[in-house]
């Protein structure tokens, strides 16, 4: 049977179930508004919920991540795997189905896929059990396909016999690419199956970003207060060897009478079919025999993901006791690490790769005494648990589902040979972490992961930037709650203003100014404060009248020392502040100060600039974009054409040094770029969110003035740096918390989400919103007029 797929893709095809055509409401996306060209389809052949198995959950999580990040790049379609005993009703009617028990299903599916012009490639989530006794049919299906095929091997068995080796080699010959989840699996495929390494891509099992909620609050929620919680989860089967933990538990209880072991998960459906609840009953009998009733709780459910993640976040020690040495990877293990659990695991390949170097504890298979000793040592040492958790979280940062989606999408783009163009989707604006970092006094400086570190105190720098960001947010949303935040940050700025008109920067938890103010040059901090005050004044018609008046009075006091400024960036920040203030109420004195400071920058520029070095200094360091932006602000206020010319020359020069291969690489804080030096061939890390954000803010102003679309394109390219378009291809912005990671290093991302990085991201996101608020699937910006008619 060959069912014709309608040319407009308004029908679903069911293969192997009942050969009926199902109506579809509308295509998921089109390549451009007003055209009928659909986005490419990528078809996933996999088990899928409501089927209860690990690969079904994996596929759902991966597809959600792909759809979330790249919904304007391609459509994800699913072809669920079924059998006569595994028939399900899906939340959304799938485009195809494959019933592996029906003889002609494989052939009919291959024909349908080949006829479907919109399918660009096929991704098969492979597990040997899916195609047991159907290996020949599956092989013929792959051979019949005319579309590129990606095979994801969830199991890679070492030491294969001749039959298994031949079967895997035949699959590999047809596959355009093979994905495995550990380097160990890749090595086995190369060494034992003779598969070329260039055909293999390692993409680790994805992990969930979680907010890392307060452990004690979660324990109260689940009636576990006062308990030291051990847990394991997943669909139960004898391979999990949970009895090893039960045998270790009496000794653990002897040292920790407040311990509770949670066994989370129902019995695997396949196990139930073959042997019923035999394994669970055995565990229950062992609990009774060892008199462990008060210390063990069965949670006999296939938990919704949010509930599962909360159980894992409240867990003190997670136990992974699989007795299968060939289990290459475990989703349960990955989820537990992402939730901050201290892990004890048997030595499956995944654990050996991830838990090295103090990121967890590995014990021998089925070794209850080792397990008991490891748990007892961890429960006795809270700091050790925290250290292990932190090490593992940093080790697993690259495996977030968002990063797994990026890795898959890049592979799709490569295989589709230019027909797929990756376009990152803009995240929703999330103020959660900004609010979390803010106390009644102001914004805390640092965070450990996403937990505010009050011991780090406060800075004028962070609160000035936070006030600008919240002013931006209020301009766009007019949310009344923003006014309280703006006021809070303003009063912190005013608190830092000294009688002599200068600002101090560092304030401790007790609101006392610290010695660091005497050890650090505070010129840039003073400039930032003036910038923030000017920005608030520029929009004071939207704010309470008293707040605007207080800001103007504070600005007046802060300007008494401006003529003494000679720090390059302090002058630039101050010019911006004076410019913004003048857009509300243009004062001749402010314009005089702008001219005085801008002329100093002109002198610096003329002293250093040459044909191949169009810059104000003999090096490029940090916050570079504010210098040309300040010159443009000076022109906008005074009309002096020299300022405009220097602004454009210097900004275009800077962009020539920070954009390459269609990505932004801001100047590294590890190695400033000196005049006469070449850019390093390899990115050295040390890229800071604040530099990307300042570039975006400057790009906005240059686009508004010059209306050159390249500025708009580069603005979006710059913002994509936060979303994964960087040299590590990893997210810098955390959409779960609303926080931004503190830096992009050569080989890793700094997961701490401090005030500077988080507010920098927010300023960038709010700026981008003005230009990319509405997007077509093709990624073309739909500009719209701001509600406020004022210079930006």
N, C-alpha and C positions, 0 to 999 in steps of 0.2 A: 504494500500500500504506500502510495506517495501522496501526501496531502500538500496541496499547494498553499504556500504562504502568501497572503495577499500583499500586493505591492506596497500598499500604504501601511503595512504592519498593524492592521487593526484586528488581527485574529490571533488566538493562541492555538497551539497544536499540542494535543495530548498523544504521546506515543506509548503504546504498550498497555494502556488501561482500557479505553473504550473508543478510541479513534473519533472522538467528537471534536468539533470546533467550538471554542468558547469566545464570546465577544469580549473585546478589550475596550476600556473607556477611552484612553488616549495614550499616545506615545509618552515615554518618560521625559524626553527632552529633544530639542532640535538644535542644530548647529548655529543657527542665526535666526533672530526674530524676523518673521515675514517670509521665511523660506520653508520648503518642505523637505529639506535634507536632514534626516535624523542623525543623531550622534551614533557613533559605532556601538554595537552591542558586544559585550564579552560574556560568553555563556559559561557558567559554572555547573559542572556535573558533580553532584555531591549529595550526601545525606543532608537533610535540612529539617529544622524544627517544623512541626511538633515532634518529629522523630527524636527520641532521647538517646543521643550518643555524643561522644566527645567531638567527633568531626563535624556533626551537625551544628553544635554550639560554636566551634571554631569558624565554620563557614559563615554563620550568621554574623558573628562579631567582625570578621574580616570585611564582609560585604557592607555592613553598616559603616565601617570606617572608610571604605572606598567611596561610598555614596556621599558621606559627609564631607570628605576632603576634595573630591573630584567630580561632583555631580554635573559640572559643565564640560567634562572631558569625554565621558563615555557613559553608557548605560550598563548596569549589571543585570543580567538575566540568570535565572536558575533553572536547572533541570534536576529535580530531586530524584534520587535513587530509591526505588521501591521494589517490593517483592510481593508475592501472594499473601505473605503473612505480615507485611509492613506496608499498609495502605493508609494514607493520612489525608486530612483536609487542611489546606494551607491558608494562612491569613490572606495572602494575595495569590490569585490563580497563576501558577507558573506558566511560562511560555511553552515548556516541554516537560514531559515526565518520561522516566525510563524504568519500566518494570523488568527486572533482570530475569524473571521466571518465564517470561513470554518469548518464545523462540525467535520471532521475527522483529522483536523490539529494537535490537541493536542496529539492524540493517535499515529499518524505517527511520530511526533517529538520525543516522548518518546521512540518509538521503534528504531529510528535512533540513538539517543544518547546512548541507551543501547548497540547497536551493535558497536559503535565507541570506539574501545579499547583505543584510545589515549586520550579520554576525561576522566579526573580524577575527576572532580567535576563540578557542575552547580551552577552559581550565578544568582539569580533572583532579578532584581530591581523592587520591588513591589509597585504598586500604585493601589488602589481599582478601579479607573476608567479604568485601562488597561483591567480588566477582568469583567467589569460590565455586568451582565446577563450571564456571562460565568463562574461563580464561581465553579459550579459543574465540568465543563470540566477541569478547572485549578486544582482543587483538585485531580481529577482522574489522571491527568498528573503527578502531584507530586508523587502520590502513585505508579505509574507505573515505575518511574525511579529507576534504580539500582545503580546509582551514588550518592555520597554525595551531598546534596543540602544546599546552604547558601541562606537565604532569607534576603534581605535588605528592611526593612519597611521604606518607605519615609513618610508615614502618620501613626500615632498611635493615635487613637481617644479615649479620656477618656469617662467614663460612657457608655460603649457599651450596646446595647440591646442584648437580648439572641441570636439572629441570628448572629449578628456581632461577638460576643464573641465566639460563637461556631465555626464560620468560621476561625477566627484567631487561636484558639486553635488547630484546625485540621491541619492547616498549620504548626504550631509550633511543633507538634508531629513528623511530617515527617522531618522537617529541622534538619540538623546536627548542624547548628549554625544560630543565628539571629543577624543581625547588625542593630543598630539604631544610630542616630546621636546626641542624647542628653541624658543626664542622666535622665531627666524628662521622656522621652519616655520609657527608660528602667524601671523606677519605675512603670509606668502605666502597662507595660506588666507583671511585677511581681505581682503587687497588684490587678489588675483588670482583668487580663487574665490568672492568675495562671501559668505563664510560669517560669520555674526554672531559677534563676539568672545566674547559671553557663552556660546556653545555650546562653546567651546574651552578645554581645560585643558592646561597644560604640566606634564608630569611627566617629569623627566629620566630618561634610561637609568640603571638601577640599577648600583651598584658594590658590590663585596664588601668587608666588613670583614675585615682581615687582621691578624695579630699583629705584622707588621713584624719578622720574624725577622732574626737577624744575617746580613748579606750574605755575609761571608766563610765562615761555617759552611755556608751553602747552596751556595756555590761549591765548597767541598770535597766536599759531598755529591754534586754532579754533575760531579766531576772538572774543575772550571774554576778551580781556585786559580791565582792569579797573572795571571788574564785580566781585561782591561777588556771587559765584555760589552755588546754591542749586541744588540737583539732586535726581532723583529716576530712577530706570530702571527695566526692565523685561517685559515680555509679558503682555499686558494690559488686565485687567478684573475688574469688579466692586469690587471684593474682595480686591483690592489694596487700595481702598478708597483715591485716589489721590485728590478727591474733598475736603478732609479735609485740604490739603495743600493750595489749591486755596482759601478756605474760610479764612485761616490764613494769606494769602499773603498781603492783604491790610494793615493790621497793621504792618507787617514786612517791607513793602515798605515805610511806614511812617517814620520809623527809618533808613532805608537803601535804599535810592532811586537808588542805583547802583546795586541792587540785580537782579539776573536772575535765574529763576527756569527751569531746564531742565527736560523734561519728555521723557526719552529715552526708546524706544522700540515700536514694532508694536503690534497690538491687537492679543491676543492669537488665533491661528487658530481654536480651538474648539469653542471659543466665536463667531468668525466670521461666522462659519457654522450655529450656532443657532440664532444669533441676529444681525449679520452684524457688522457695526461700531457704533452701538447705544451708547456704553459707551464713545468712543472717541468723538463722536459728542456732547454728553452731557458735557464733559469737555471743549470742544471748545466753546460751548455756554456760559458756566459759566465764562470762561476767558473774553469773550466779555461783558457779563453782568456786571462783576466786573471791567471792564476797565483795565484789566491786560495785554493787548497785548504786551506792551514794556517789560514786566517782565517775560514772559513765552515763552519757545521755545519747540515745539514738535520735537523730533528726531525720526521720524516714520520709524525706520529700526530695523531689527535684526542684530545688529552690529557685525562685525568680532571682535574676542576677543582682538587683540591689540588695536583697536580703542576704544572699551569699557573700557579697563583698563586705557587708557589715559584720557578719559572723567572722570573717577572716580578719577584719581590722581589730576586733576585740580579742583575737587569739594572742596568747603570749608566746607559744611555741607551736609551730606547725610540723606535723609528722608525716613524712612520705616514706612508706615502707614497702613499696613494690618489690616483689621477689623475682621479677623478670629482668635479667641482665641485658636483654636485647631491646628493652623499651627505650627507644631513642629519645623521646621527648614526652613531657606530661603537661597538659594544660592546667591541671589542678596545682601542680608545683609552681607554674608561672604565675597564676592568679594569687597564690599565697605570698609570693615575693613582692608583687606589686602592691599588696595591702600592708606591707611593712612587717610581715611576720619574721621572726627568727626561725630558720629552717633546720630541721634534722632530716637527712635523707639517706636512703640506700644509694649505692654508686652506679645509678644509671648514667649513660653518657651525658645527658642534659645536666644532671647534677654535678658531674665532674667538671664540666665546662664553666658553669655559673658560680658554683660555691667555692671555688678556689680562692686563696688569699683572704681568709677570714671573712668570707661572705656567708658562711653556714658551716654545719658539721655533717660529715659523712660517716656512716656506720656500715658495717658488713650486712649482707642480706640475712634476714631471719635471726639476728643476733640481739635477743632481748636484754642481756646484761649491758651491752654497749649502749643500747637505746636508753636504758634506765640511767646509766651514768651521765650520758649527754644531757638528758632532760634535767636531771637533778642539778648539774652544774649551771645550766642556763637559768633555771628558776631561782637559783641562789644569787645570781649576779645580774641585776637590772641593767647596769651599764654595758655589760658584755652583750646582752640581748639587743640593746640600742645600737651598739657598734656593728653587730652582725647585720641587723636590719638596714642600717644606713649604707653599709658596704654593698649589700645585695641590691638595694634600690638603685644605687649609682651604676652598678654593673648591668642592671636590667633596663636602664633608662631608654636605651636605643630600641627596646622591644615593645614599646607602647604600641597599641593598635594603630595609632596615627602614623607611627614610623613604619610599621609593617605595611600599611596602605601605600605610603610613599614608595617603598621598595618594590611592591607589586606594580604600582602604576608606572614606575620608571622602566620596569621590564616589559610591560605592555607597550609602552611608547617605543622601545627599542625593537620589539618584534614586529610591530605594525608598520615599521619603516616609514615614519613620517605622517601617517594618516591619523594618528592620535596626537593631539597637542595638549599637554598637561596644563590645566588652569586650576589654581588653588581656589577653593571657596572661602569667602570671608566668614569668619566666626561671628556669632552674635556678641554684642558688647556685654561684658560681664564685670560688674563692679565688686564682685564678692571678695576678692583678695585685697583690694584697696580698702574696703570697709574693715576687713579682718585686721589689717595692719594699722588701723587708725584707732587711737584711744580718745578719751575726752580731751587730751592735751594736744595731740597731733599725730603725725605718721611716724611709726617706729622705723628705724633705719634698716635693720637686717632681719632675715628669717632663716631658720634651719628647715630645709625643704620648704614646706608652706606654713610652718609654725612661727609666728612672730617671736623675735628674740628681744625681749624688753631690756635685757642687759646691755644691748647695743645702743640704747638711747635714741635720740632724735637728732635730725640735722635741719638747718635752715634750707639747705639745698633740696632735700626731699620734699619738704612742706611747700616750698615755692613751686616746684614742678607739679606737686599734687594740686595746688590751687589753680594753676593754669589748666590742668587736665579737667578738673571739675567745672571750671568756667566753660571750657569747650563743651562738656557734656550738657551743661545747663542751656547753652546757646542752641544746641540741637534738639533738646527734649523738653526744656522748660519744666523739668520735674522739680517740684517744690522742695523735696528732700535734699536736693543738691545745695540749696542756699545754706543749710546748716553746715554742710561739709566745707563749703567755700569760706564761711565765716570762721570755722575752726582753724583752717590753715592760715587764714589772714591773721588771726589773733596770735598764732604761733610766730608768724613773721614779725609782727609788731613787738612780741615779747623779746625777740632777738635784737631789736634796734636799741643801740646804746645812746646815752645823752649826747655824745659827740657826733651823732649822725652815721656812725658805722654799725654794721651788723656783726654779731658773733654767730658761729655756725653750729657748734657742738653742745648739746644739752643732754644731761643724763636722766635716768629714770626718775630722780627726785627733783627734776626741773632746774638743776643747777648747771651753770656753764662749766665746762671741763677744761683741764689744762691743755687739751689738744688745740684750743683756740689760740694759745700762745705759741704753739709749735708749728702752725700751718699758715701758709699765705691764704688769706680769706678774701682776696680781691674778687675772684670769680664768684664766690658765694654772695658777695655784695651786689655784683652785677645781676645775678639770677634773681635776687630779691626785688630789684628794681624792675626787671622784666615782668615778674609776676604781678607786682603792684600796678604797673602800666596796663597789663592785660585786664586786670579786674576793673580798673578805671574806665577802660574802653567800652565796657559793657555794663557800666553801673546804672544805666537807665532801666535795666531789667531787674536790678537788685534793690533791696531796701535802701532808701535814701541815706540813712545814717551810715550804712556800711560803705557806700561810695564816698561819703564825706570823710570818713575816717581813713580810707585808703588814700585819698588825695592829701590829707594832712600828713600821713606817714611818708608818702612819696616826697613831699616837700622837705621833710626833715632828712630824708635819705640822700637828697641831691646835693647837700652842702659840700660833700667831699668829692663829687664827681670830677671836678676839674683836675684833681690830683691823680686820677686814674691813668695808668700806663700799661696795665696788663691787657694783652690783645683781646682775650675772650671776655674779660670784665667790661671792656669798652663796648664790645659787640653786644653783649647782653643788655647793657645800659641803653645803647642806641635803640634796641628793640623796645625796651620799656618806655622810653621817651616817645617813640613813634606811636605806640599803641595809646598812650595817654593823650597824645595830641589829636588822635582821631576822635576823641570825645570832646576835648576842649583845648584847641590849639593855643599854646602859650608861647610867646616870642622867646622867653628864657629857655624853654625846652628845646626849641629849634636851634638856638645859639649853642646849646650844649651838644646837640646832635652834630652840628657843623664842626665844632671843636674836636670831638672824638673821631668823627669820620675823617677829618683832615689828617689826624694822626695815623689812622689806618692807611690813608692814601700815601703818606710819606713812607710808611713801612713797606707798602706794596712796591712803590717806585724804587726803593732801595734794593729789594730782593728780586724783583721780577726780571725775567729774561725771556728770550724766544721759547725756551723749553721749560721754563719754571715760572708760571703765572700765579705767584702766591705771596702772602704777606710776611712770611717767615722763611727761614732756610730749612725748614722741615715741616712735615705734616704729622700732627700728633692727634689729639682728641678733640671732639666737638668742633671739627673743622668747618662744618656747613654753616655754623652761625656767623662766620666772618663774612662770606659773600651775602648771606641773608641780611645781615646788618647794613651792609653797603646799599643793598636794594631798598631797605627801609629808609635809609638816609636820603636816597633819591626821591622816594615817594613822599617824604616830608618836605624836602627843600627844592626839588626840581633840578638839582645840580647834575648835569649829564655825566660828569666825570665819575660820580659815584655809581651811576647805572652801568657805565662801560666796564668799570673795574669789577663790579658785582658779577656781571655776566662772564667776563674773561676768567675770573678766579673760580667761579662755580663750575664752568665747563671744564676747566683744568682739573679741578678736584674730581669731577665725575669720570674723567679719563683715567684717573688713578684708582678709582674704587669700583668700577664696573668692568667685569670681564666674563666672557662666556655666558652672557645674559644673566649674570648674577651679581649681586652687590657683595664686595669684600671690603668692609671698612678697614681703615688703617689699624693694624694690630697694636695693642698696648704693650706687646712684648718687643716690638722693634719699630720705632717711628721711622718714617721714610725721610731720609736726608736728601737735600738738594744734590743732584748729580748721581744718586743711586738709582738702580733699576728695581722695579717691583720684584719681590721674591717669586720664583717659579711655583713654589708650593705654599699654600696658605698656612701660616704658622699658628693659627688660633689667636686667642686674645681679642676676639671681636665682641664688642659690647652693645647691648640693645640700645643704649642711649645714643650711640653714634648713628645707628640706623634710623632711630626716631628723629634726630635732628636733621638728617638728610631728607626725610619725608616732609618735615615741616618747611624746610627751605624749598624743596621741590614744589610744594603747594604755592608758595609765594611767587616763584619764578614762572610757574605755569599761568598764574593769574595775570602776571604782567606781560609776558611775552607770547602766551597762547601757543607755545610750541608743543605739539603732541608728544614729542620725545620725553618731555618732562613728566607728562602724565603716565606714559608707559613705564618710565624708570621709577616713578613713585610706586606703581603697583608691583614692579619687580622688587623694589626695596622692601615693601611690606611682606611679600612672599618669603623673605628671609626668615621672618618669625614663624612661618607656617611650614618650613622645611626646605625651601630653596636656598640651601647653603652648602658648604663643602662637605658636611657630614650627612646631608639629606635627613636631618632630624628636626623635630619641632623645637622651637624656643619658647613659644607661647603654650601655656597649659590650659586648654579649654575647660578642663574639669574645675579648676580652682579660680580661673580668671587671673592667675599670676603669670609672671614671665620669668624664665630662668635667667640667672645672673650673668651668663657668658657662654660663648661658643669657643671652645678650646680646640687644639689640634686634633685630639682623638676622643673628646668627650664633651658633654654639655654639663655645665655647673647647675645642678638641680635646685639650688637655693633660690628662693623667689623673694628677693629683697625689694625695698621701696623704689630704688632708682630704676631697676629693670622693669618692674611692674607698671610704674607710672609712665615710663618711656613708651612701653607698648601701648598703653591706653591713649596717650597723646597721638601716637602714630595711627591707631585704629580710628580715633575720632576724626583725624584729618582726612584719612582715606574715605571715610563715610561720606564726606561732602562731595566726592567725585565719583564714587563707585557704589552709591547707595542702591541703585537699581542696575542689575547686570543681565544681559542676555546670555544664553548658554554659550555663545561664542566668545564671551569675555569682553565685549565692547562696552565701554562705560556709558552710562546714561547720566549726563550731568543734570543737575537741577539747581534752581535758585535757592539760596539760603533764605531762611525766614527773616534773617536780620540783614539789613542793608548797610553793611559797614565794611571797611577794608579788612582783608585777611592777611 
